[in-house]
Amino acid sequence: MKVGVISDIHANKFALESVLEDMPPTDKLICLGDVIGYGPHPSECVEMVRGKADVVLCGNHETYLKNPKDCIMNKMAYEGILHAKEELNDEQVEWLVSREKISKFGEEMLIAHGYPDEDTPFKYVTPDNVTELIPYLTDSEADAVAVGHRHFLFKQDLTKFEEKSGIAFSPGSVGQPRDNDNRAAYAVYDTENKTVNLN
């Protein structure tokens, strides 16, 4: 099975449309959260994701819908949340905030918006701390862990450090890349071959 993985759309419908058009055929589609925030098209992006994705997680920007002042120190983020609250209807808001932050996708994948721990779900996963994910992979018996939040494409074969772990990867950001590449990003994970292609 081939699984498309997207994250951090941030209400950028043009980037989302481009990614969905560019992505090769997949059997399933996962969104790791932050559908809204920053960008101008929260409602359109929510409906597009609801129509296309098999699983959608709750990101930190979705949690800000409950209390926008939680992000008031970041003016752009705060204004984006206020805009989203104006554009989204009550049902869309309830749907977004009711998503899980961490989940298992089948037997193959552990998925999280940020860090796959309920106590620190919005901690960044980076190449420097990615080996911390090994226990989460081994405990869940998953072959891969997919994380978003950092807006940065990366992958790491953790079996180099622990044979019974797997691969960790981030699909980057659809709507607001921060890895010195302005192109919208996504990933495709092959559950049979246990490989990931970053795009």
JOJOJO-V82696 format. One line per field, one symbol per residue. ss: DSSP state (a for helix, b for strand, c for the rest). phi: phi as a letter, one per 40 degrees, with the letter a starting at -180 (. if undefined). burial: 1 if it has 16 or more other ideal C-beta (glycine too) atoms within 10 Angstrom, else 0. A space follows every 50 residues. Layout:
ss: ???
phi: ???
burial: ???
This chain:
ss: cbbbbbccccccaaaaaaaaaacccccbbbbccccccccccaaaaaaaaa aaccbbcccaaaaacccaaaacccaaaaaaaaaaaaaccaaaaaaaaccc cbbbbcccbbbbcccccaaacccccccccaaaaaaaaaaacccbbbbccc ccbbbbbaaaccccccbbbbbcccccccccccccccbbbbccccbbbbc
phi: .bbcbbafcffbccccdcccccccdbcabbbchfcbhgccbccccdcccc cbccbbccccccccccadccbccbdccccccccccccccccccccccccc cbabbgccbbbacbccbccbcbcccbdcbccccdccccccfccabbbbgc gacaaaccccbadccibbabcgbcbacbbgbcccbabbbccccfbbbcb
burial: 01111111111110111011001001011111111111101111110110 00101111111111100100100000110110110011000110110011 11101001111111110000101010000100110110010111111111 1111110100000011111111111110000001111110100001001
